[in-house]
């Protein structure tokens, strides 16, 4: 039977915490075993947790956690051979190479799906795997929806751990008032949880530099 793998991510944009990339693999035609999946952003957290249990029970899956430090290294790569999109591709290739699907369906993080497909294929052990790389794959393909759900649940679990250790960070998104307050008060105290390459974090560094200059 044909094995179909869906890959999606959670938390590409936040300034706090890890990026999560997940893959869910089932046999073609067995999508019903995943439950009433849809893009994780369209579901309540309670529903995501329910579906996460069903998905992980009825599929092969792999979850990769990408730390803020690894994200920063990619975004600020000196030789420009790495960026956030290429970092995602490397992690997706790791999932594909381990699970060995016949078809891999991916929600494309790049505006150029063709170029992204070529880059990813070069990272695969098996160059014959069929790749379906599209925008909105997490909406259009149940396996990608399932991957988005387990990625989101894992992200929430990791954020709960961060909050338990460091205090109320909010969801970690730059636009959130709670997160903004937390960054201003903690960016120097707990640098390990922040994506320092993000403008929000850099603005805090810049503001401190300007203040120090004024005080001088």
N, C-alpha and C positions, 0 to 999 in steps of 0.2 A: 504493500500500500504506500501511497505517496505521503511523505512526511512534510508538513507545512509549518514553517516557523514564522512567528510575528515578533517584531522588535519595536519597542518604543521607549521613551525616556520620561522621567519626571524631574522637575526642578532644574531646568536649564538656566533659568533667569535669576533666581534668588542670589543675594549677596552673602547669605549665611547657609552653611551646611553643604552636604554632598549632592552631586548629581547622581541619579539612579538610572541605570539602563537595564532593561529586562527583556528576556526572550521567552516566548511560550510556544511550544511545539505540540501539535496533535496530528493525527492522520486525517487526510483530506476527507471531508464529509462528516466529520465528527464534531463540528462546531457547537452543536446543541449541548454537548457535555460541558461546555464552558459556562452555561447559564445565559441569562439575558444581559450579555455584556454590551457596553457602549463606551465611547470615549470617557475616561475617568473623570474629566472635568464636568461631565453632565450627570454625575452620580453623587449622592450624599456619601459622607465618609462611612456611615453605618452600612450602606449598601455595598460600598467598595470592600469593606472587611468581609462581608458575607460572601461576595463573589471571589475574593482572594482565596478563601478556604476551598471553594469549589474548583477554581482554576488550578491551584497547586496540587489538588488531589487527583485531577483528571488529565494532567498534561505532564510533559517533560518541561522543565523550565530552568533558567539560570538568571541570577540577578548580580549585577556588578555595581559596586559603590565607588564613585570617583570623588576623591577628596578635594577640598578647596585648593590645597597645595598643587595637586596634579593639574587642576584646571588652570591655575595661575601660570604654571610652567608652560602650558600649551598656548595660552593667550599671549604671553609675553615672550614667546620663543624668539631668540636672537636671530636665528638663521631663517625664520619665516617658513620653515618646513612643517611646522605644526600650528594648528589653531583649534578652536573649539570643535568645529565640524570634523576636522581630521582626527581629533582625539576620539570623538564619538564613533567614527568609522573603525578605528582600531579596537575599541571595546565591542562594537557590533561584530567585527570579524572574530574576536575571541569567542563570542557566544556561538556564532555559526560554526567555527572550527571544532568546538566541543560537542555541539548537539548534532551536527552532520545532517541537516535537512535536505530534502530534494528541492524545495522551494523556500526562499526567504523573502518575506514581505516586510518592508521597512518604511516607517513614516520619516520622510526625508527631512533632515535638518537644514539642508542647503537650498538656496533658490535654484541652483543648477543641478537638477536630478541626474542628467546624463554624465556630467563630470564627476558627481559624487559616486555614481554607480561604477564608473571606471576605476576610481581610486579604491573603493571598497573591494572590488573583484581582485585587484592586485595583492590584497592582503589575505586572500582565502587560500587554504590548502587545496581545496577542490575547486578549480576554476569553472567546472561544468554546472555548478549549482545555479538554478534559475533564480535571478534576482528581480523582484518587483519593488521598485523604489519610487514612491509617489508622495505628494503632499496629501494630507488628510487620510492617510492609510489607517490611522487610528479610529477614524469614523467609518471608513468603508469596508474594513476587513475585521471579522470577529477576533482573529488571533492577535491582531495588533491592538484592538480594544482591550483584550485580556492582558496583554503585556503592559499597556498603559495603566491598568488597574493595579497589578501587582507592584509595578514601579512606584506608583503613588502611595500605596499602603506602606511599602518599605521606607519611602521618604518620610512619611508621617511618623513612623516608628523611630527613625533616626533623629528627627526634630524633637520628639518627646524626650529622648535621651539628652539632647543638648539643653533643652529647657530645664530638665531635672538637675543638671549639673551647673548651668550658668545663669539661670533665671529666665524670665519671660522675654523671649526673642521676637514674639509674634511669628508669622509664617515664614519670615526670612526674605520677603520680597521688598525691594527698595521703596515701593510706593506706600507700604503699610506704615501708619503712624507709630505703632508700637515698635516695629522693627527699626524705624528711623531713630526713635528715642534710644533704643538699646545700642545701636551702632555708635551714636554720639557719646554714650556713657561708658562703652566697653571696648571700643576698637583697639585700644592699646593694651587693655588688660588680658584679652583672650584672642590674640591674633590668629590662633590656629583654626578657629571656626569660620573665619571670614575669607571671602574671595577678594584678595587684595588688588587684583587687576580690575575690579569693577569700579566705575566712576564714583559711586556712592562712598566707597571706602577711601579712594584717593582724595575725595573732597575733604574728608576728615583730616587726612594727613596735611593737605594744603592749608586748611583753616588753622591748624596748629602752627604751621610754619609762619603764616602771616601774623598770627598772634605773638609768636616769639620775637619776630622782627620788630613789631610795634612796641613790645615791652622793652626791647633793647634800645 
